[in-house]
Amino acid sequence: MFRGSAATKIDEKGRLKVPSEFRRILEERYGTEVFITSITGDSATLYPLPVWEEIEQRLSLVASTNRARQRFLERVNYFGQQLRLDGQGRVVVPQILREQAEMVGDVVVSGRIEHLEIWNRERFDRKLGEEPFTEDDYRALADLGV
């Protein structure tokens, strides 16, 4: 499981070095192939390829005419790219996604159990301030048994 977060940088060539604590889990459990994408373009999501393939398998059971499926695939394929970690644990974030999500310089990589989320550091700090965790959030989690 991916948990916690780590501050890192995207270099001038658009490469993200996956933080070592996440890289170890990624390589040991899933290998070095990943799918990096976004739905909204405000951040990037890095899926170990086997995890992404499970999502694709579930999507393949949905009718190809389903509008939600179409919109989802339009976005994840527009922003997405299948990649392999290089020998130093780096991946190139697709240029269109870097530009849309303002991913230059300082970023934060955050564990999301089965995948990683990558945010422009300033944008994520702003998001946390604008979207506080509320009593309704606590109740919703309690309703889910968390």
N, C-alpha and C positions, 0 to 999 in steps of 0.2 A: 504494500500500500504506500502511496505517496502522501506524506503528511508534512506539515510545516512549510516554511518558505525560506527563500534565499535571495539576497540582492546580488545582481550580477550586471553585466553590460552586454550590449550588442555592439560589436566592433564596426569599424568603418566599411568592412566588406559585407555587413549584414549577418555576421555569424553570431549565434548564441552558443556560449559554452554551457552545456547542461551542468548545473552544480553537482559536485561529486556525490553528495548524499542521494540525489535523485538518479544520477548516472549509474551508480552501483545497482540500485533496484531495477532500473530499466534494463540494463544489460544482463543481469542474473536471471530475471524472471521472464523477460520478453525478447531479448536480443537487441540489435542495433538499428532495426528499421522502425521508422515512425511515420505518422501522418500528421502534419501540422496544418491547422486551418482556423477558421473563425465562422461564426454565424452572423454576428453583428458588425464585425470589423473594428470593434473597440479594444480587443485583446486577441491573443493567439492561444489556441489550445493545441497541445502536443499530446497525441495519443500514441502509445506503443502500437505498432501495426496490428498485432493480434487482437487488441481491444477494439481498434477501429474496424477490423474485419467482422467482429461480432455485431457491431452496429450495422454494418452493411448487410449482414445476413438477415437481421431483423427487418431492415428496410426492404429487402428483396421480397418479403412476404406481403408487403403493402402494394396495392394496385399502382401501376405506373402513372395512372391518371389522377391519383390523389394529389390535390393541390398542395397540401402541407408537405408531402414527400418531395414534390417538385421544387417548392420554394427552398426547402432545407438543402436539397442536393445542388440547386443553383448556387447557393451561397457557399457551402463548404467546398465545392469544386472550384468556384471562382477564386477564393482565398487559399485553397489548399494545395499541398504538394506532398508526395511521398518521398521521404529522404532516408538516408542512412547516416548515423553518427560517424564522424571521421575519427581517426586515431586519437585525437585529443578531446573527444566527446562534444564536438561542435556540430551544429546544423545551421544552414543558411535559411533564415526566415524569408519566405517569398517576398519580393520587393513590393508587390501590390499590398500585401498585408502589413509590411513595415510602414509603408506610407500612410495607410488608412488608420492604423493603430498608433501612429506617432512613436514607433519603436526605434529610437536612436539613443545611444548612451545608456543611462541607468534604467534597468528594468527589475522587476521582481518576479520570481518564479515561485509559484504556489502549488502545493500538492492538493489534489482533488480526488483522493482515494485511488482511482484507476487511470487518471491522466494528470497532466500539468497545465496550469494556466500561466501565461506570460503577459504582463502588463507594463506599460510605460509607468515608471515609478511615480511621477507627479500625478498622472491621470488616476492611478489606483488610490493614492493618498486622498485625492479630491473626492473620488467615489465613496470611500469610507466615510468621509465627513458629510457628504450629501445624502447618503443612504444609511442612517444609523440602524443598528440592530434594535428592534422594538419589542414591546410586550407581546404584540401579535405574532412576531417571529417565535418567541419562546413558546407561546400557546400552540402554534402550528407544529413545532418540533415535538412538543409533549403529545399532541394528537397522533403523531407518527411513532410514538414510543421511544423518542430519543431524549 
